[in-house]
Amino acid sequence: MKITTQLAALLLLMPAHVKAAAGAGEPRSWTLVHFLPGDFTDFQTVNLAPAAFPAAAFTVEDSSRPAALTSPELASAFPFDELLLSADVVFPGGGGLEAAAQVKTADGWSPWFSFGRFNAAGGGVSPAPQENPFGAVDIDTLKLRKKASAFRYRLTVTPDGGKPPAIRLAAASYTDSGAAYFPAEAAAKPAGFKAVKLALPGFSQMMQQVNYAGDICSPVSLAMSMSGLGLQADPLVTAGAVLDSSQNIYGNWFFNTAYAGTRGLYAFLARLNSLEEARAFIQAGAPVIASVTFGADELKNSPLKKTKGHLLVIAGFTAKGDVIAHDPAAPDEKTVERVYDRAQFASAWLKNKYGTSYILAKDLNRFLAVKKNVAEFYSMPPGPSPEERVKLIESQLLFNERVELLGVSGPWARARAAEQASLLADKKTFAPYEGWLPLDSLAFSVPEQNTSVVRVKTARTGALELSLGVKLRVIAGPKGSALAFPPGGPALNLSAKDLNPLTQKPPNPGLRPAILNTARFFLGDKYYWGGRSAWGIDCSGLVNLAYRAWGVELPRNADDQYAASKSVSMKNLKPADLIFSADAARPGLINHVMLYAGGGKLIEATGDTNSVREVSFLEKFGTDFKKAKNGMVAGGKKIFFRKIMN
């Protein structure tokens, strides 16, 4: 079977429909970023008041005394032995920021480890030695003797008086340093790869007229990135602002991101697991500053023969997939931009340095996913009336479904549903569906490659129940289980038999009956306008999920599914093909879709009977199926036969 050309183009549009990497393993690192109002549930605050998002998360109430933000216990997705912290605080009147963390191992909770104090006026002081049986902080990295299963973090803001500081973001990135590195997965290049490049200035650290020019790769990379995001950033001024005076170094990761945060950017430390994650940030206009280590000639075209630690900016990717870097070690500004081999760069950054990065962005709107089992998607923010809510429902978004934030109105987020396509007014272009959902249903999510999709109506994992169609990054677990890695929170333990692998290979011969049997999960359920989950379904939602569970993405609405399909005659109609209808008086307005079940029967979710049912074509339209023709009128409906697969 082959997917139709129009649908193939649509599949490329869908970012979650990706090829599962061979030998995919547990991620070596995971990053949590807290900046949305819903991220701070159960946090303890001292001298802090909630702020209006997106201006900030909290503001200091009394500028004459310190303020503190302390997280609850945060379970990790996997055991870890390294931890990084970062935070963004805006200081209109000056002040300082200290970050600290506790970890939980088999021996219990550790003491608090300080990551140092950053001063808004310039520079910072990394902590004094604080080694204990749990581990020690190595300048900007907590390194543990035993692996931890959870952690807490604490931010302490000390104002200098005047206007109150505001906390915008807190982030933690943890690593299992002993986890295997999968080079093919880390450097994998997906089908349809396209070049991307940010417009950044070229600053050379070697051209700076100071005797420490060789030591300022980090602040010079930071200055290039901030300048590219529209801020005035001089390399030497930036170097002075991030100097770690206790170590006399300029590359303290916590201080570098904290300084960018004082300039009004979202800036945080992350450890990424693949070049594709970096490309997603670049495509969203966010430069990625990468920490690399390599031996003699291991990174060809570098101005450095070898290095034990160097920072540069990933500014883009060529059409071949190679890395476009702005390397501050270049001897002059004209040669700052360089292209590095994809596999060599992946080794220097992802293998040797666990993908350690500074991420800088004006916003994080494209890096969100749904954190609840399902979120209603409305045409506008609804009022309290249940009747009004039902009328305004456009669709539903599933757990881990990717979202792009467009705006905020109180507790409501206007967003694009990146995995639900709809036809634009030109009747040619598919684009993400737009609507409103609760802001507290969203969480930050690094764009990991999803490898599996839930194939059963619901799959339970602990207290969370996942709907048919939920997509996740999954690895094999013990005894037929599977571990999934969603945004925030710990890993999810699922039954492997409840999942289908995602693949871009052509559909197999068993796909048609599989799609129909999936649709039959809903037989007897009530019809739910706008439903697209195990807990409520409408006609196009049923078709969308039945296909999605088997790796084929369709648009959200019936008329868009019609546009993404191809006409077929009745005699060539096969099981799992689609039957569309429109009112005979308005034949150009498709308003219903059904799955052909074979033998003259169809499966539909219909408001006519307020149910999901399997009925004969005769019962539905009052006409014998053997006499049916494409485009016929029966039962007051114009009827069309369409197919997704050949």
KEMARVO-90419 format. One record per residue (C-alpha): x, y, z. Coordinates in Angstrom, 3 decimals. Layout:
REM residues N
X; Y; Z
X; Y; Z
...
REM end
This chain:
REM residues 646
X; Y; Z
0.000; 0.000; 0.000
1.069; 3.571; -0.538
0.028; 6.725; 1.230
-1.478; 9.296; -1.094
0.698; 12.236; -2.149
-1.448; 14.771; -0.323
-1.359; 12.756; 2.884
2.389; 12.205; 2.559
2.860; 15.961; 2.504
0.642; 16.223; 5.549
2.675; 13.602; 7.405
5.797; 15.695; 6.912
3.915; 18.613; 8.464
3.351; 16.675; 11.657
6.428; 16.968; 13.905
5.467; 14.080; 16.158
5.342; 11.568; 13.280
9.010; 10.569; 13.231
11.039; 7.467; 12.635
11.996; 5.496; 15.725
15.776; 5.330; 15.904
17.257; 1.849; 15.787
18.720; 0.902; 19.140
17.074; 3.831; 20.888
17.902; 3.841; 24.564
17.145; 5.689; 27.747
18.038; 9.376; 27.483
21.279; 10.223; 29.233
19.946; 13.582; 30.414
16.612; 15.244; 31.141
15.758; 18.917; 31.564
12.905; 20.464; 33.550
12.041; 24.116; 32.947
9.541; 25.846; 35.229
8.103; 29.163; 34.102
4.369; 28.641; 33.588
1.929; 29.374; 36.434
0.972; 25.700; 36.702
4.615; 24.680; 37.122
4.781; 25.987; 40.682
2.018; 23.985; 42.351
3.066; 22.896; 45.854
6.160; 25.135; 45.838
7.010; 26.917; 49.079
7.464; 30.673; 48.859
8.873; 33.267; 51.214
8.360; 36.965; 50.476
7.100; 36.184; 46.959
3.797; 36.979; 45.256
2.528; 35.368; 42.039
3.088; 37.584; 39.009
1.032; 37.949; 35.858
2.308; 35.523; 33.233
4.221; 35.971; 30.948
5.909; 38.947; 32.634
7.216; 36.740; 35.445
6.365; 33.822; 37.701
6.869; 35.663; 41.016
7.764; 39.139; 42.250
9.463; 39.926; 45.541
6.958; 41.504; 47.932
9.358; 43.379; 50.249
12.623; 44.545; 48.665
14.208; 45.065; 52.071
14.527; 41.350; 52.810
15.417; 38.093; 51.031
12.877; 35.958; 49.177
12.952; 32.227; 48.554
11.317; 29.728; 46.210
11.603; 26.044; 47.147
10.344; 23.195; 44.996
8.602; 20.098; 46.321
10.246; 16.726; 45.845
10.751; 16.249; 42.101
11.027; 12.611; 41.057
13.485; 12.043; 38.230
12.681; 10.133; 35.058
15.654; 7.860; 35.773
18.411; 7.620; 38.417
21.014; 10.349; 37.964
24.433; 11.303; 39.290
24.899; 14.839; 37.927
22.692; 17.901; 38.339
22.762; 21.428; 36.893
20.645; 24.357; 38.069
19.857; 27.687; 36.413
17.415; 30.535; 36.962
16.303; 33.839; 35.454
15.705; 36.776; 37.784
15.227; 40.369; 36.657
16.746; 42.897; 39.098
15.427; 46.425; 38.438
17.081; 47.621; 41.667
20.047; 45.221; 41.875
20.604; 42.238; 44.104
21.821; 38.670; 44.106
20.660; 35.158; 43.301
21.725; 31.908; 44.927
20.679; 28.444; 43.744
20.848; 25.284; 45.835
19.684; 21.681; 45.593
19.109; 18.581; 47.693
19.107; 15.065; 46.268
17.438; 11.874; 47.452
19.392; 8.621; 47.271
19.067; 5.238; 48.967
20.714; 6.900; 51.980
17.977; 9.542; 52.255
18.098; 13.280; 51.638
21.413; 15.060; 51.259
22.280; 18.423; 52.808
21.667; 21.451; 50.609
24.368; 21.985; 47.974
24.934; 25.605; 46.919
25.666; 26.417; 43.278
27.012; 29.843; 44.217
25.784; 33.412; 44.280
25.334; 35.519; 41.161
25.394; 39.300; 41.552
23.225; 41.395; 39.266
25.805; 44.180; 39.427
28.326; 41.875; 37.794
30.016; 38.544; 38.340
29.488; 35.955; 40.992
31.095; 33.773; 43.607
30.999; 30.007; 43.222
30.593; 28.060; 46.471
33.305; 27.080; 48.875
34.146; 23.349; 48.927
31.141; 21.422; 50.296
32.020; 17.783; 49.766
30.103; 15.220; 51.834
29.184; 11.512; 51.564
26.562; 12.311; 48.899
28.911; 14.171; 46.556
30.267; 17.632; 45.780
29.685; 20.660; 43.576
32.372; 21.020; 40.917
31.993; 24.790; 40.211
28.619; 24.531; 38.394
27.851; 20.797; 38.450
26.690; 18.657; 41.357
28.411; 15.268; 41.051
27.080; 12.438; 43.200
28.726; 9.307; 44.585
25.444; 7.362; 44.429
22.620; 7.826; 41.982
19.624; 9.853; 43.105
15.948; 9.287; 42.359
14.630; 12.757; 43.240
15.733; 16.277; 44.082
14.579; 19.641; 45.341
15.846; 23.047; 44.337
15.778; 26.401; 46.109
16.276; 29.914; 44.754
17.158; 32.691; 47.179
16.824; 36.242; 45.883
18.453; 39.043; 47.894
17.276; 42.485; 46.717
19.358; 45.635; 47.115
16.264; 47.711; 47.794
14.350; 49.794; 45.285
12.193; 48.083; 42.707
11.448; 44.446; 43.522
13.159; 41.644; 41.565
11.076; 39.146; 39.616
11.675; 35.417; 39.104
10.920; 34.390; 35.515
12.269; 30.848; 35.246
13.956; 28.012; 37.099
15.492; 24.968; 35.438
17.199; 21.736; 36.406
19.001; 19.301; 34.135
20.108; 15.910; 35.419
22.292; 13.215; 33.864
23.093; 9.558; 34.252
26.778; 9.807; 33.384
27.051; 6.040; 33.003
24.218; 5.698; 30.482
25.161; 4.398; 27.056
25.655; 6.854; 24.204
23.906; 5.918; 20.953
25.709; 7.801; 18.168
23.247; 6.836; 15.423
20.311; 8.111; 17.457
22.072; 11.280; 18.633
23.113; 12.299; 15.124
20.096; 10.890; 13.237
18.800; 13.090; 10.421
15.064; 12.723; 9.696
13.463; 12.537; 6.279
12.638; 15.922; 4.806
15.569; 17.584; 6.563
15.923; 21.262; 5.614
18.654; 23.768; 6.229
18.140; 26.392; 8.929
20.354; 29.273; 10.039
20.100; 32.115; 12.549
21.437; 35.575; 11.774
24.107; 36.089; 14.438
27.100; 38.447; 14.543
30.598; 36.981; 14.466
32.616; 37.841; 17.585
36.153; 36.507; 17.957
37.546; 36.141; 21.452
41.043; 36.172; 19.968
40.577; 39.716; 18.700
39.753; 41.114; 22.143
42.590; 43.325; 23.388
42.974; 41.707; 26.801
45.455; 39.213; 28.195
42.657; 36.775; 29.059
41.225; 36.592; 25.528
41.801; 32.835; 25.411
39.595; 32.287; 28.440
36.369; 34.014; 27.381
34.779; 31.634; 24.891
31.663; 31.381; 27.082
30.818; 35.107; 27.449
31.767; 35.799; 23.821
29.380; 33.049; 22.697
26.797; 34.549; 25.043
27.350; 38.026; 23.557
26.880; 36.704; 20.020
23.642; 34.977; 21.002
22.216; 37.952; 22.906
23.106; 40.278; 20.016
21.344; 37.942; 17.599
18.240; 38.187; 19.801
18.261; 41.977; 19.585
20.158; 42.966; 22.741
23.260; 45.140; 22.810
26.004; 42.826; 24.041
29.710; 43.651; 24.050
32.035; 40.639; 24.532
34.176; 42.229; 27.247
31.242; 43.759; 29.098
29.605; 40.341; 29.063
32.813; 38.737; 30.325
32.910; 41.134; 33.270
29.274; 40.385; 34.066
29.831; 36.606; 34.352
33.264; 36.453; 36.014
33.437; 33.845; 38.763
35.715; 35.746; 41.126
36.396; 32.813; 43.438
37.645; 30.630; 40.563
38.822; 33.483; 38.300
37.010; 31.931; 35.333
34.451; 33.202; 32.839
32.774; 29.901; 32.023
30.624; 29.264; 35.096
27.474; 27.901; 33.444
25.098; 29.056; 36.175
26.427; 32.631; 36.066
26.338; 32.892; 32.271
22.681; 31.918; 31.997
21.764; 34.015; 35.054
23.263; 37.097; 33.404
21.292; 36.526; 30.181
18.198; 36.202; 32.371
18.811; 39.624; 33.917
18.712; 41.026; 30.381
15.111; 39.840; 29.992
15.724; 36.651; 28.017
14.681; 33.144; 28.870
18.058; 31.508; 29.515
18.673; 28.124; 31.076
21.073; 25.231; 31.219
20.063; 22.077; 29.408
21.630; 18.830; 28.459
20.239; 17.725; 25.124
20.267; 14.194; 23.760
20.335; 14.736; 20.008
21.170; 17.194; 17.267
17.491; 17.232; 16.334
16.624; 18.730; 19.705
19.107; 21.510; 18.987
17.621; 22.035; 15.522
14.159; 22.480; 17.038
15.454; 25.342; 19.186
17.241; 26.896; 16.197
14.052; 26.706; 14.108
12.254; 28.596; 16.884
14.877; 31.350; 16.789
16.707; 30.223; 19.933
20.496; 29.920; 19.635
22.128; 26.991; 21.426
25.494; 27.555; 23.086
27.252; 24.194; 23.221
30.053; 22.967; 25.462
32.445; 20.698; 23.555
35.521; 18.599; 24.278
37.619; 16.859; 21.647
41.050; 15.413; 21.037
43.584; 16.163; 18.316
41.850; 16.534; 14.937
38.590; 15.028; 16.199
36.650; 18.119; 15.086
37.954; 19.071; 11.671
37.786; 22.728; 10.597
37.950; 23.874; 14.228
40.352; 26.738; 15.018
41.412; 24.618; 17.998
43.438; 21.452; 17.477
42.045; 20.014; 20.704
40.343; 21.245; 23.871
39.378; 20.024; 27.338
36.470; 22.477; 27.350
35.241; 25.088; 24.882
31.949; 26.869; 24.184
30.563; 27.936; 20.826
27.191; 28.786; 19.311
25.164; 26.392; 17.188
23.675; 28.824; 14.672
22.116; 26.363; 12.241
22.401; 23.285; 10.054
23.262; 22.861; 6.383
20.995; 20.957; 4.000
23.337; 17.974; 4.453
22.778; 18.150; 8.193
26.183; 19.452; 9.185
26.450; 21.965; 12.031
26.816; 25.688; 11.323
28.697; 27.118; 14.304
29.831; 30.551; 15.386
33.116; 29.625; 17.009
34.651; 32.415; 19.127
38.087; 30.754; 18.947
38.372; 31.846; 15.301
41.326; 34.207; 14.727
39.125; 36.941; 13.237
35.474; 37.840; 12.775
35.409; 36.780; 9.113
36.162; 33.165; 10.018
33.931; 32.846; 13.104
31.241; 31.033; 11.113
32.308; 27.455; 10.435
30.704; 24.196; 9.364
31.405; 21.047; 11.362
30.749; 17.463; 10.355
27.509; 16.257; 11.939
28.903; 13.036; 13.436
32.121; 14.644; 14.685
30.244; 17.483; 16.346
27.771; 15.078; 17.950
30.694; 13.198; 19.479
32.393; 16.354; 20.789
29.180; 17.750; 22.287
26.673; 14.979; 22.968
29.032; 12.115; 23.753
31.833; 13.957; 25.522
29.832; 16.711; 27.270
26.342; 15.143; 27.574
24.931; 17.863; 25.285
25.572; 20.635; 27.848
24.029; 23.848; 26.511
22.908; 27.358; 27.279
19.504; 27.889; 25.655
18.582; 31.529; 24.996
15.171; 32.610; 23.732
12.801; 35.562; 23.691
10.043; 33.111; 24.580
9.524; 29.373; 24.971
6.161; 29.284; 23.225
7.042; 26.467; 20.836
8.355; 24.149; 23.531
5.191; 23.117; 25.319
3.163; 19.937; 25.612
-0.039; 18.901; 27.366
0.680; 17.494; 30.845
-2.888; 16.343; 31.671
-4.504; 13.201; 30.299
-6.728; 15.367; 28.085
-7.365; 19.087; 27.616
-10.481; 20.566; 26.036
-9.673; 22.863; 23.099
-12.150; 25.757; 22.709
-12.896; 28.299; 20.000
-12.742; 30.992; 22.702
-12.325; 31.015; 26.488
-15.610; 29.640; 27.836
-17.611; 30.949; 30.753
-18.670; 28.847; 33.753
-21.830; 27.495; 32.119
-21.499; 23.791; 31.131
-23.806; 24.399; 28.165
-21.563; 27.197; 26.874
-18.472; 25.037; 27.262
-19.981; 22.258; 25.163
-20.911; 24.684; 22.379
-17.405; 26.159; 22.254
-15.426; 22.895; 22.187
-13.433; 22.544; 18.971
-11.292; 19.522; 19.808
-9.311; 17.782; 22.530
-5.566; 17.570; 23.044
-4.013; 14.419; 24.421
-1.287; 13.969; 27.001
2.163; 14.886; 25.596
0.640; 16.502; 22.495
2.771; 19.425; 21.344
1.419; 22.974; 21.549
2.607; 26.406; 20.462
1.523; 29.250; 22.736
0.117; 32.273; 20.907
-1.251; 34.376; 23.759
-2.658; 34.397; 27.272
-5.893; 35.714; 28.743
-6.026; 35.101; 32.478
-6.027; 31.330; 33.048
-6.496; 30.595; 29.339
-3.868; 29.994; 26.669
-4.458; 30.641; 22.974
-2.451; 28.032; 21.137
-1.746; 26.054; 18.008
-2.226; 22.303; 18.270
0.929; 21.267; 16.419
-0.288; 17.690; 15.861
-3.775; 18.559; 14.593
-3.901; 19.973; 11.083
-6.628; 22.047; 9.473
-7.018; 23.487; 5.990
-6.418; 27.216; 5.691
-8.659; 29.613; 3.764
-6.658; 29.030; 0.564
-8.016; 25.436; 0.576
-4.518; 24.185; -0.235
-2.373; 24.597; 2.871
-2.630; 22.540; 6.042
-1.613; 24.269; 9.271
-1.966; 23.531; 12.999
-5.435; 23.924; 14.450
-5.873; 26.988; 16.703
-7.937; 27.404; 19.846
-7.916; 27.940; 23.615
-7.084; 25.585; 26.480
-6.316; 25.978; 30.202
-2.848; 27.436; 30.713
-2.231; 25.121; 33.648
-2.597; 22.077; 31.391
0.727; 22.877; 29.676
4.341; 22.136; 30.573
7.744; 22.799; 29.000
8.910; 19.975; 26.787
12.167; 19.530; 24.898
11.083; 18.138; 21.503
12.056; 14.493; 21.951
11.393; 12.041; 19.126
8.280; 9.999; 19.864
8.767; 6.312; 19.136
5.439; 4.731; 20.145
1.708; 5.398; 20.256
-0.954; 3.994; 22.613
-2.989; 1.399; 20.687
-5.594; 0.487; 23.325
-8.540; 2.633; 24.332
-6.863; 3.544; 27.637
-3.525; 2.594; 29.143
-2.998; 3.084; 32.859
0.349; 3.983; 34.388
0.150; 4.608; 38.096
-2.478; 7.267; 38.756
-2.391; 8.489; 35.147
-4.635; 7.081; 32.433
-3.567; 7.634; 28.824
-5.912; 7.732; 25.863
-5.677; 5.882; 22.600
-3.443; 7.939; 20.319
-1.038; 9.333; 22.932
2.490; 9.472; 21.499
5.587; 8.991; 23.639
9.300; 8.379; 23.534
9.587; 4.795; 24.796
12.298; 2.264; 25.560
11.923; -1.413; 26.422
11.490; -2.140; 30.119
11.653; -5.395; 32.109
9.176; -8.257; 31.622
7.155; -6.856; 28.730
6.968; -3.332; 30.112
7.942; -0.080; 28.435
9.304; 3.129; 29.942
8.029; 6.416; 28.516
9.533; 9.864; 29.043
6.900; 12.640; 29.053
7.327; 16.377; 29.820
8.114; 16.920; 33.505
7.549; 14.211; 36.073
9.054; 10.734; 36.351
9.178; 8.023; 33.718
5.903; 6.220; 32.984
5.781; 2.438; 33.195
3.482; 1.004; 30.520
2.722; -2.419; 29.128
4.540; -2.887; 25.816
1.505; -4.698; 24.385
-0.494; -1.468; 24.733
1.802; 0.366; 22.302
2.476; 0.456; 18.584
5.891; 1.515; 17.239
5.878; 4.626; 15.088
7.405; 4.210; 11.666
7.426; 5.978; 8.324
7.357; 2.697; 6.403
4.371; 2.113; 4.088
1.341; 0.615; 5.890
1.266; -3.185; 6.097
-1.591; -5.353; 4.759
-3.059; -5.790; 8.229
-3.530; -2.061; 8.697
-7.123; -1.832; 7.430
-8.665; -4.348; 9.845
-6.511; -2.921; 12.642
-7.916; 0.564; 12.054
-11.477; -0.757; 12.072
-10.966; -2.790; 15.235
-9.529; 0.298; 16.899
-12.607; 2.325; 15.931
-14.787; -0.432; 17.417
-13.345; 0.348; 20.875
-15.883; 3.182; 20.953
-19.009; 1.258; 19.917
-21.818; 2.072; 22.325
-20.165; 5.232; 23.622
-22.063; 8.491; 23.578
-21.334; 10.990; 20.839
-19.338; 13.959; 22.178
-19.057; 17.146; 20.115
-15.380; 18.029; 19.672
-14.288; 14.763; 21.292
-10.968; 13.230; 20.295
-10.045; 10.988; 23.218
-11.001; 7.809; 25.019
-13.413; 9.866; 27.140
-15.398; 11.429; 24.323
-15.454; 11.170; 20.538
-17.078; 12.818; 17.525
-17.094; 11.639; 13.920
-13.773; 13.086; 12.763
-12.165; 12.474; 16.154
-12.982; 8.779; 15.776
-11.354; 8.646; 12.340
-8.368; 10.700; 13.483
-7.596; 8.460; 16.480
-8.264; 5.161; 14.690
-5.642; 6.066; 12.078
-3.265; 7.785; 14.538
-3.011; 4.640; 16.663
-1.431; 2.937; 13.650
1.039; 5.692; 12.749
-1.009; 7.565; 10.142
-1.804; 11.208; 10.862
-4.976; 12.764; 9.477
-6.315; 16.313; 9.897
-8.711; 16.997; 12.751
-12.010; 17.876; 11.027
-14.178; 16.016; 8.537
-13.863; 18.594; 5.744
-10.083; 18.629; 6.176
-9.958; 14.827; 6.145
-11.929; 15.002; 2.909
-9.329; 17.375; 1.452
-6.475; 15.072; 2.538
-8.044; 12.006; 0.910
-8.588; 10.850; -2.655
-11.796; 9.953; -4.468
-12.560; 6.273; -5.024
-15.458; 4.520; -6.722
-17.880; 2.400; -4.745
-16.684; -0.822; -6.375
-13.094; -0.067; -5.307
-13.989; 1.007; -1.766
-12.079; -1.060; 0.796
-12.504; -1.514; 4.560
-11.111; 1.497; 6.516
-11.677; 3.832; 3.561
-13.813; 6.853; 4.359
-17.388; 7.859; 3.552
-18.200; 11.569; 3.753
-21.532; 13.318; 3.636
-22.915; 16.836; 3.300
-26.432; 18.203; 3.371
-27.892; 17.878; -0.126
-28.772; 21.594; -0.084
-25.119; 22.469; 0.665
-23.060; 19.738; -1.038
-19.808; 21.669; -0.787
-19.882; 21.715; 3.020
-18.677; 18.349; 4.341
-20.034; 17.859; 7.846
-19.736; 14.131; 8.584
-17.221; 11.307; 8.115
-17.580; 7.546; 8.581
-15.315; 4.521; 8.287
-16.338; 1.914; 5.733
-16.436; -1.385; 7.661
-16.896; -3.693; 4.650
-19.964; -5.714; 3.650
-22.025; -2.588; 3.104
-21.565; -1.427; 6.721
-20.040; 1.670; 8.265
-18.755; 2.813; 11.675
-19.645; 6.312; 12.806
-19.903; 8.625; 15.777
-23.126; 10.503; 15.138
-25.259; 13.093; 16.838
-28.308; 11.592; 15.090
-28.425; 8.787; 17.655
-25.999; 10.365; 20.141
-23.821; 7.258; 19.862
-20.959; 5.443; 18.202
-22.407; 2.623; 16.157
-21.799; 0.140; 13.351
-24.748; 0.098; 10.947
-25.563; -0.794; 7.372
-25.389; 1.755; 4.595
-29.084; 0.998; 4.032
-29.995; 1.893; 7.632
-27.952; 5.071; 7.501
-29.023; 6.428; 4.118
-32.110; 4.394; 3.152
-30.397; 3.051; 0.023
-28.959; -0.382; -0.781
-25.163; -0.125; -0.757
-24.917; -2.168; -3.966
-26.683; 0.685; -5.763
-24.544; 3.427; -4.202
-22.428; 5.740; -6.349
-19.829; 8.315; -5.517
-21.512; 11.742; -5.356
-25.043; 10.343; -5.058
-27.812; 11.925; -2.983
-29.631; 9.682; -0.500
-31.508; 10.390; 2.709
-31.103; 14.105; 2.124
-27.299; 13.757; 2.015
-24.687; 14.082; -0.692
-22.359; 11.096; -0.283
-18.679; 10.793; -1.213
-16.329; 7.797; -1.124
-12.680; 8.606; -0.381
-9.479; 6.749; 0.462
-6.327; 7.479; 2.417
-4.345; 4.421; 1.282
-4.070; 2.800; -2.116
REM end
